[in-house]
Structure formats: structure tokens, C-alpha cells
Amino acid sequence: MAKKRPRFLPEYVTAYNDRHGKKRYRYRRAGYASGHFKGELGSDEFRAEYTAFQAGKLEQGQGVGAGRHPVNSIADLIARFVASPTRLGPTAVTQAKVRRILGRFQDRYGVGKNGPRYVADFTFEHIDKILEKEREKQPEGKRMVGGIEAARKLRKELVRLFDYAEKVRMRPAGSNPVRLAETVRVGAGQRSPGHVTWSEEDITLYRAKHRLGTSARLALELLLWTGQRRGDVYRFGSSDVKDGRFAFDQAKGGKSMLLPLAPQLVAAIVAMPSPPAGTTVYLLNEYGKPFSYAGFGNKFREWCDDAGLPERSAHGLRKANARRLAELGMSQQSIKAVGGWSNDREVATYVAAADQGRLASAAIAALAEWEAGLVANPQRLTDTEKTGDPQNA
């Protein structure tokens, strides 16, 4: 007869004596991350751990090896953290990115010379060294500032990871070492510029290399004329067009968008060969199949390299769209409407590459014209002095 589980134990919890004769408790449930309890049975710590285990449902294909990491190790923490997709982000694309970032962290820093590294052993000095090492992996200026961007994203995810470690009592409350570590900067008082904004010369060079009628050219026109992220653009197709506009929900954030198709973009779509029957997606790989998210990113990287633009990226075209709108004097509201941003601060990041010289020239020309008008009409000068506002002159 099978041995019955003691009634006082919570569901999916078993008890056993370790080799030292100490009573231990373990959580085991099919499809969930398993592990040992640190707290005493019935304590607040035990209940918090049990709640965390109950929330740690695994995704399909994730169960093999899950929960077999040394208790309270970095590998154990990451396995618990990624077990619930909603912790990672609102969309599958974001969730996959976070898993890759934490997976690389585990591979590089989860094991030391003496075996597994444990969550409690990490200090802010360790985090500083790790971030500095990541920052220096790729020289500044190479492909989207390379290591700087990687270090910045790693720090962001480690903050959340070690916050979770506090929740599941792997670390004391308020001891997150990442929050004490230095932020990732380009230089003293500066922030990383991120993805390089495409210039008009860059766009011309790319178009010269990739003619109309190719996926490479269509990719550029879709990115440039919609101003959207590649996570949306690679999925665009005829089924997304309604009344001459793209109608879709952004993959990041889920914002509903309506974007008109510029004539230049329509020309690039029309120039493409007829797709296979039943295919509605515009961008297809060399096998006539829709790209995956990662596949499109890698292929666009190749197309940029072929055009002699190794430091340019798909996201840089999103910034180029915002730059163009800023240089044409479009309002913040107009730029936000195209890019799908929610606040002015986000837009400021994207329009930082607007042609300062051109904007300044236009501003000075307008100022000079205003003053010339004052000289020709002295009465306007009197009106201006009364109101204190040249716009009212």
C-alpha cells in the first residue's frame, strides 16, 4: 500500500530526513518548479515560499531539469523567476528577450571555480564588476554601442531578479545588490545613445544597394514609413490594411494604431513579386515563408552589412522617422501619434538626432525676419514693448 502523505502537510509538499537526520520539506508538482523549503513548517517564511512555488508554473518544454538546481543558487533563482511568464513582460517577444538576458547571466556568472554561485553571496561590488565586464565586451560605437546597451539591459533585469529574490526570502528585505550598483553610463554624466539614428545619407546608401522588388528594400521602407519596431513590422501584411491604413496593436504595450500608407511605401509593396497562395505577410525569407522575430532581425543585420552600414539597425529607422518629423517641425503630439509613444519624454529620446543646424537656421531666419519687420514698421516695436511678446507684434 502506498504511503500516505501526512495530513498536516500542504498539498504537493513531502517531508523527509536528510543525511544529518534533520526534517526537510520539498515541493513537487507536475508542471511546476520544484524545490526545498528554507523556513520551518508553519512559519511565515514557509508560507511565503509555498505561495511562490504555487505560482511557479512551467511553460511547455521547460520541465526537464527544472527545480534540480542547488537550492538558493543563482540557477535556482532564475528557474523560479522565469517559471511565470507574466513576471517577464506583457508579450511573448518581451518574455523571450528577458529569458535570453537572464540565461546569458546564468551561463557566465551562475557557476564559479568552486561550483554553483548562491544568491546570498552577491554584493554590489560583484554586480559592478559584472556590468563593467559586459560593458567592455564590445568597443563603443560598434553596432548600437554594443556592450553598453547589453550592460544597461542586464542591469535592468537583474534589479527585477534580485527584487524577486527578496520576495521568496533568498535575500533579506532591502538588500538588492543591483540597486546599490552603479548605473551604466557612456561617460561621466552621460547616457547611452543607444541605437544609431539613420541619416539621409545612410538611407540613400541602403536604397542604392537594395533595389525595389526585394525583401531587403521593402523591409527598409516598412520600418522607415511606419516608424514601428521590428517586432511589429515583420508581421505586417495585407490583412492589416483597412481603408488605406495599417490597423494593428503594437506588440510592445498593446497600443492600438492606425497608420496611413505613404505612396513610397505603397510603391515598395507593389514592386514585390506575387506571394505564395494564402500568404498575406509582406516580408518573406528566401524560402517564401514569413520571418520569425529573431530571423528578421538577423537578416536585416545582414542587409545593413551588405550596404556598408554595420553600425545601423532596424530600430535606428524608427528613430530616423521621428528625426524627420522633428526636422519638418511636426508637433510632439504628431510624432507621438506616428510612433505610438505615450509621453513627451519618450519622444525626446528619439528626436535627439534631429538636424540641429537646420532647425537653428530656420529659427534664426524667422527671428531675423521678425526684426526686419520691426525696423520697417516702428509701430510694431512699440506694440511689442507693451506686450513683451514678439508673437503679438
Protein Blocks (a to p, Z undefined) as FASTA:
>chain_A
ZZdddfklcehiacdddfkopacdddddehiacdddfbdghiaklmmmmmmmmmmccceh
ilgophpacehiaklmmmmmmmpmklnombfklmmmmmmmmmmmmmmmmpcfkoccdfkl
pcfklmmmmmmmmmmmpcghiahhimmmmmmmmmmmmmmmmmmmmmnopacehiafklmp
ccddfbghiacebjadddfklmmmmmmmmcghiaklmmmmmmmmnopafklmmmgcfklp
gghiacdddfbhoiacdddddfklmmmmmmpccddehiabfbdcfkopacdfklmmmmmm
mmmmmnopakbcfklmmmmmmmmmmmnopafklmmmmnopabfklmmmmmmmpcfklmmm
mmmmmmmmmmmmmmmmmmlmmmmmmnopaklZZ
